[in-house]
Amino acid sequence: MKNPIKAISTLYKETMSEMRKCTWPNRSELYESTILVVSSLIVLSVVVTVADKLLLFCVRMITGV
């Protein structure tokens, strides 16, 4: 059986090695991505809300409630 301390140490070293290979966004790229995500969430929430209200209206018309 492997030494658990050595296994954890190896995992940490390999993880740090892979993290150094990552490219991280700069501030402007991060800002643009954040704006895109927030805008998409707003649009999607409006679409879902409108669809919900429309379906509720249709169900109420059919059931007569």
N, CA, C and O atoms as a Tinker XYZ file with bonds, in Angstrom:
   260  protein
     1  N      0.846000   -1.186000    0.000000    73     2
     2  CA     0.000000    0.000000    0.000000    64     1     3
     3  C      0.886000    1.242000    0.000000    63     2     4     5
     4  O      1.906000    1.290000    0.689000    81     3
     5  N      0.488000    2.239000   -0.777000    73     3     6
     6  CA     1.260000    3.475000   -0.854000    64     5     7
     7  C      1.138000    4.275000    0.429000    63     6     8     9
     8  O      0.147000    4.194000    1.156000    81     7
     9  N      2.158000    5.030000    0.672000    73     7    10
    10  CA     2.146000    5.935000    1.815000    64     9    11
    11  C      1.144000    7.056000    1.533000    63    10    12    13
    12  O      1.297000    7.760000    0.534000    81    11
    13  N      0.118000    7.248000    2.381000    73    11    14
    14  CA    -0.896000    8.273000    2.104000    64    13    15
    15  C     -0.326000    9.688000    2.092000    63    14    16    17
    16  O     -0.799000   10.532000    1.331000    81    15
    17  N      0.665000    9.960000    2.908000    73    15    18
    18  CA     1.278000   11.292000    2.930000    64    17    19
    19  C      1.985000   11.553000    1.608000    63    18    20    21
    20  O      1.896000   12.652000    1.060000    81    19
    21  N      2.683000   10.551000    1.097000    73    19    22
    22  CA     3.381000   10.694000   -0.183000    64    21    23
    23  C      2.372000   10.864000   -1.324000    63    22    24    25
    24  O      2.609000   11.640000   -2.249000    81    23
    25  N      1.265000   10.151000   -1.262000    73    23    26
    26  CA     0.237000   10.261000   -2.303000    64    25    27
    27  C     -0.369000   11.660000   -2.316000    63    26    28    29
    28  O     -0.581000   12.237000   -3.383000    81    27
    29  N     -0.645000   12.202000   -1.144000    73    27    30
    30  CA    -1.197000   13.558000   -1.061000    64    29    31
    31  C     -0.183000   14.574000   -1.556000    63    30    32    33
    32  O     -0.542000   15.525000   -2.250000    81    31
    33  N      1.083000   14.379000   -1.204000    73    31    34
    34  CA     2.140000   15.283000   -1.656000    64    33    35
    35  C      2.267000   15.257000   -3.176000    63    34    36    37
    36  O      2.408000   16.303000   -3.809000    81    35
    37  N      2.219000   14.070000   -3.753000    73    35    38
    38  CA     2.302000   13.936000   -5.208000    64    37    39
    39  C      1.102000   14.599000   -5.878000    63    38    40    41
    40  O      1.257000   15.295000   -6.882000    81    39
    41  N     -0.078000   14.388000   -5.336000    73    39    42
    42  CA    -1.282000   15.009000   -5.880000    64    41    43
    43  C     -1.160000   16.530000   -5.855000    63    42    44    45
    44  O     -1.493000   17.196000   -6.835000    81    43
    45  N     -0.690000   17.076000   -4.749000    73    43    46
    46  CA    -0.529000   18.527000   -4.621000    64    45    47
    47  C      0.467000   19.054000   -5.654000    63    46    48    49
    48  O      0.200000   20.061000   -6.308000    81    47
    49  N      1.601000   18.389000   -5.804000    73    47    50
    50  CA     2.622000   18.831000   -6.764000    64    49    51
    51  C      2.083000   18.788000   -8.191000    63    50    52    53
    52  O      2.310000   19.714000   -8.970000    81    51
    53  N      1.377000   17.724000   -8.532000    73    51    54
    54  CA     0.818000   17.610000   -9.879000    64    53    55
    55  C     -0.265000   18.659000  -10.121000    63    54    56    57
    56  O     -0.364000   19.212000  -11.217000    81    55
    57  N     -1.066000   18.928000   -9.110000    73    55    58
    58  CA    -2.108000   19.944000   -9.233000    64    57    59
    59  C     -1.493000   21.316000   -9.458000    63    58    60    61
    60  O     -1.943000   22.063000  -10.327000    81    59
    61  N     -0.475000   21.650000   -8.689000    73    59    62
    62  CA     0.188000   22.946000   -8.847000    64    61    63
    63  C      0.844000   23.055000  -10.222000    63    62    64    65
    64  O      0.836000   24.126000  -10.828000    81    63
    65  N      1.406000   21.968000  -10.712000    73    63    66
    66  CA     2.015000   21.966000  -12.039000    64    65    67
    67  C      0.968000   22.255000  -13.112000    63    66    68    69
    68  O      1.223000   23.035000  -14.030000    81    67
    69  N     -0.195000   21.641000  -13.005000    73    67    70
    70  CA    -1.266000   21.875000  -13.974000    64    69    71
    71  C     -1.829000   23.290000  -13.861000    63    70    72    73
    72  O     -2.176000   23.900000  -14.872000    81    71
    73  N     -1.922000   23.811000  -12.651000    73    71    74
    74  CA    -2.444000   25.171000  -12.458000    64    73    75
    75  C     -1.529000   26.213000  -13.107000    63    74    76    77
    76  O     -2.005000   27.241000  -13.588000    81    75
    77  N     -0.233000   25.953000  -13.122000    73    75    78
    78  CA     0.704000   26.890000  -13.766000    64    77    79
    79  C      0.518000   26.922000  -15.279000    63    78    80    81
    80  O      0.866000   27.909000  -15.928000    81    79
    81  N     -0.026000   25.852000  -15.841000    73    79    82
    82  CA    -0.247000   25.785000  -17.285000    64    81    83
    83  C     -1.503000   26.541000  -17.717000    63    82    84    85
    84  O     -1.680000   26.832000  -18.900000    81    83
    85  N     -2.366000   26.855000  -16.765000    73    83    86
    86  CA    -3.626000   27.537000  -17.080000    64    85    87
    87  C     -3.375000   28.975000  -17.502000    63    86    88    89
    88  O     -2.448000   29.629000  -17.025000    81    87
    89  N     -4.211000   29.446000  -18.396000    73    87    90
    90  CA    -4.184000   30.868000  -18.733000    64    89    91
    91  C     -5.408000   31.505000  -18.105000    63    90    92    93
    92  O     -6.533000   31.047000  -18.304000    81    91
    93  N     -5.182000   32.551000  -17.353000    73    91    94
    94  CA    -6.248000   33.215000  -16.625000    64    93    95
    95  C     -6.648000   34.476000  -17.361000    63    94    96    97
    96  O     -5.793000   35.133000  -17.954000    81    95
    97  N     -7.934000   34.838000  -17.341000    73    95    98
    98  CA    -8.372000   36.047000  -18.051000    64    97    99
    99  C     -7.853000   37.306000  -17.361000    63    98   100   101
   100  O     -7.694000   37.355000  -16.141000    81    99
   101  N     -7.594000   38.324000  -18.189000    73    99   102
   102  CA    -7.208000   39.602000  -17.590000    64   101   103
   103  C     -8.470000   40.322000  -17.126000    63   102   104   105
   104  O     -9.578000   39.812000  -17.297000    81   103
   105  N     -8.305000   41.491000  -16.547000    73   103   106
   106  CA    -9.432000   42.198000  -15.937000    64   105   107
   107  C    -10.517000   42.542000  -16.960000    63   106   108   109
   108  O    -11.704000   42.394000  -16.669000    81   107
   109  N    -10.128000   42.995000  -18.141000    73   107   110
   110  CA   -11.144000   43.382000  -19.131000    64   109   111
   111  C    -11.903000   42.163000  -19.658000    63   110   112   113
   112  O    -13.116000   42.236000  -19.861000    81   111
   113  N    -11.217000   41.056000  -19.881000    73   111   114
   114  CA   -11.895000   39.832000  -20.322000    64   113   115
   115  C    -12.860000   39.326000  -19.249000    63   114   116   117
   116  O    -13.963000   38.873000  -19.554000    81   115
   117  N    -12.434000   39.410000  -18.013000    73   115   118
   118  CA   -13.290000   38.983000  -16.910000    64   117   119
   119  C    -14.524000   39.868000  -16.807000    63   118   120   121
   120  O    -15.630000   39.373000  -16.585000    81   119
   121  N    -14.340000   41.167000  -16.967000    73   119   122
   122  CA   -15.455000   42.115000  -16.920000    64   121   123
   123  C    -16.446000   41.830000  -18.052000    63   122   124   125
   124  O    -17.655000   41.789000  -17.823000    81   123
   125  N    -15.939000   41.633000  -19.267000    73   123   126
   126  CA   -16.803000   41.357000  -20.415000    64   125   127
   127  C    -17.581000   40.054000  -20.223000    63   126   128   129
   128  O    -18.771000   39.985000  -20.528000    81   127
   129  N    -16.910000   39.040000  -19.725000    73   127   130
   130  CA   -17.582000   37.760000  -19.491000    64   129   131
   131  C    -18.660000   37.888000  -18.422000    63   130   132   133
   132  O    -19.735000   37.299000  -18.537000    81   131
   133  N    -18.367000   38.658000  -17.387000    73   131   134
   134  CA   -19.343000   38.858000  -16.317000    64   133   135
   135  C    -20.569000   39.585000  -16.841000    63   134   136   137
   136  O    -21.697000   39.206000  -16.527000    81   135
   137  N    -20.359000   40.629000  -17.637000    73   135   138
   138  CA   -21.475000   41.373000  -18.223000    64   137   139
   139  C    -22.305000   40.456000  -19.114000    63   138   140   141
   140  O    -23.535000   40.512000  -19.082000    81   139
   141  N    -21.658000   39.623000  -19.899000    73   139   142
   142  CA   -22.363000   38.690000  -20.780000    64   141   143
   143  C    -23.213000   37.706000  -19.977000    63   142   144   145
   144  O    -24.367000   37.454000  -20.324000    81   143
   145  N    -22.654000   37.157000  -18.918000    73   143   146
   146  CA   -23.388000   36.185000  -18.105000    64   145   147
   147  C    -24.579000   36.843000  -17.417000    63   146   148   149
   148  O    -25.678000   36.287000  -17.423000    81   147
   149  N    -24.379000   38.013000  -16.827000    73   147   150
   150  CA   -25.470000   38.703000  -16.135000    64   149   151
   151  C    -26.564000   39.096000  -17.127000    63   150   152   153
   152  O    -27.750000   38.945000  -16.832000    81   151
   153  N    -26.176000   39.596000  -18.294000    73   151   154
   154  CA   -27.163000   39.961000  -19.318000    64   153   155
   155  C    -27.954000   38.741000  -19.774000    63   154   156   157
   156  O    -29.174000   38.810000  -19.930000    81   155
   157  N    -27.270000   37.642000  -19.983000    73   155   158
   158  CA   -27.947000   36.412000  -20.398000    64   157   159
   159  C    -28.926000   35.938000  -19.332000    63   158   160   161
   160  O    -30.028000   35.493000  -19.654000    81   159
   161  N    -28.534000   36.028000  -18.077000    73   159   162
   162  CA   -29.429000   35.633000  -16.992000    64   161   163
   163  C    -30.675000   36.502000  -16.941000    63   162   164   165
   164  O    -31.777000   36.002000  -16.713000    81   163
   165  N    -30.506000   37.791000  -17.150000    73   163   166
   166  CA   -31.652000   38.701000  -17.133000    64   165   167
   167  C    -32.605000   38.371000  -18.277000    63   166   168   169
   168  O    -33.815000   38.274000  -18.073000    81   167
   169  N    -32.060000   38.201000  -19.474000    73   167   170
   170  CA   -32.897000   37.887000  -20.638000    64   169   171
   171  C    -33.612000   36.551000  -20.431000    63   170   172   173
   172  O    -34.812000   36.443000  -20.681000    81   171
   173  N    -32.890000   35.552000  -19.982000    73   171   174
   174  CA   -33.497000   34.238000  -19.774000    64   173   175
   175  C    -34.575000   34.282000  -18.695000    63   174   176   177
   176  O    -35.614000   33.637000  -18.837000    81   175
   177  N    -34.345000   35.025000  -17.634000    73   175   178
   178  CA   -35.364000   35.108000  -16.585000    64   177   179
   179  C    -36.617000   35.821000  -17.085000    63   178   180   181
   180  O    -37.727000   35.463000  -16.690000    81   179
   181  N    -36.457000   36.819000  -17.944000    73   179   182
   182  CA   -37.623000   37.496000  -18.527000    64   181   183
   183  C    -38.388000   36.529000  -19.433000    63   182   184   185
   184  O    -39.617000   36.477000  -19.384000    81   183
   185  N    -37.678000   35.774000  -20.248000    73   183   186
   186  CA   -38.323000   34.810000  -21.147000    64   185   187
   187  C    -39.088000   33.757000  -20.346000    63   186   188   189
   188  O    -40.230000   33.436000  -20.676000    81   187
   189  N    -38.472000   33.223000  -19.304000    73   187   190
   190  CA   -39.135000   32.204000  -18.484000    64   189   191
   191  C    -40.354000   32.788000  -17.776000    63   190   192   193
   192  O    -41.390000   32.131000  -17.683000    81   191
   193  N    -40.237000   34.013000  -17.278000    73   191   194
   194  CA   -41.369000   34.655000  -16.606000    64   193   195
   195  C    -42.533000   34.872000  -17.566000    63   194   196   197
   196  O    -43.682000   34.602000  -17.218000    81   195
   197  N    -42.245000   35.354000  -18.762000    73   195   198
   198  CA   -43.300000   35.572000  -19.759000    64   197   199
   199  C    -43.951000   34.243000  -20.141000    63   198   200   201
   200  O    -45.175000   34.160000  -20.239000    81   199
   201  N    -43.147000   33.210000  -20.355000    73   199   202
   202  CA   -43.697000   31.895000  -20.699000    64   201   203
   203  C    -44.565000   31.362000  -19.563000    63   202   204   205
   204  O    -45.622000   30.783000  -19.811000    81   203
   205  N    -44.130000   31.549000  -18.330000    73   203   206
   206  CA   -44.902000   31.095000  -17.178000    64   205   207
   207  C    -46.243000   31.815000  -17.097000    63   206   208   209
   208  O    -47.277000   31.183000  -16.885000    81   207
   209  N    -46.228000   33.123000  -17.264000    73   207   210
   210  CA   -47.476000   33.898000  -17.205000    64   209   211
   211  C    -48.415000   33.514000  -18.346000    63   210   212   213
   212  O    -49.628000   33.428000  -18.156000    81   211
   213  N    -47.848000   33.283000  -19.533000    73   211   214
   214  CA   -48.659000   32.888000  -20.682000    64   213   215
   215  C    -49.297000   31.517000  -20.466000    63   214   216   217
   216  O    -50.483000   31.331000  -20.735000    81   215
   217  N    -48.513000   30.566000  -19.982000    73   215   218
   218  CA   -49.065000   29.237000  -19.710000    64   217   219
   219  C    -50.106000   29.283000  -18.598000    63   218   220   221
   220  O    -51.121000   28.590000  -18.675000    81   219
   221  N    -49.873000   30.080000  -17.576000    73   219   222
   222  CA   -50.851000   30.229000  -16.501000    64   221   223
   223  C    -52.158000   30.805000  -17.037000    63   222   224   225
   224  O    -53.242000   30.357000  -16.663000    81   223
   225  N    -52.049000   31.793000  -17.905000    73   223   226
   226  CA   -53.234000   32.387000  -18.526000    64   225   227
   227  C    -53.996000   31.339000  -19.336000    63   226   228   229
   228  O    -55.219000   31.242000  -19.241000    81   227
   229  N    -53.261000   30.549000  -20.139000    73   227   230
   230  CA   -53.902000   29.518000  -20.964000    64   229   231
   231  C    -54.596000   28.468000  -20.096000    63   230   232   233
   232  O    -55.719000   28.065000  -20.400000    81   231
   233  N    -53.951000   28.026000  -19.032000    73   231   234
   234  CA   -54.545000   27.022000  -18.152000    64   233   235
   235  C    -55.791000   27.579000  -17.483000    63   234   236   237
   236  O    -56.796000   26.879000  -17.360000    81   235
   237  N    -55.733000   28.818000  -17.056000    73   235   238
   238  CA   -56.911000   29.432000  -16.424000    64   237   239
   239  C    -58.061000   29.591000  -17.423000    63   238   240   241
   240  O    -59.226000   29.439000  -17.056000    81   239
   241  N    -57.740000   29.892000  -18.669000    73   239   242
   242  CA   -58.786000   30.010000  -19.695000    64   241   243
   243  C    -59.433000   28.651000  -19.951000    63   242   244   245
   244  O    -60.650000   28.561000  -20.109000    81   243
   245  N    -58.624000   27.597000  -19.992000    73   243   246
   246  CA   -59.143000   26.257000  -20.271000    64   245   247
   247  C    -59.956000   25.734000  -19.089000    63   246   248   249
   248  O    -61.032000   25.167000  -19.276000    81   247
   249  N    -59.449000   25.923000  -17.888000    73   247   250
   250  CA   -60.134000   25.373000  -16.709000    64   249   251
   251  C    -61.240000   26.277000  -16.199000    63   250   252   253
   252  O    -62.090000   25.831000  -15.428000    81   251
   253  N    -61.250000   27.523000  -16.606000    73   251   254
   254  CA   -62.280000   28.450000  -16.177000    64   253   255
   255  C    -62.108000   28.937000  -14.752000    63   254   256   257
   256  O    -63.073000   29.364000  -14.118000    81   255
   257  N    -60.914000   28.876000  -14.257000    73   255   258
   258  CA   -60.654000   29.317000  -12.873000    64   257   259
   259  C    -60.418000   30.797000  -12.841000    63   258   260
   260  O    -60.183000   31.362000  -11.772000    81   259
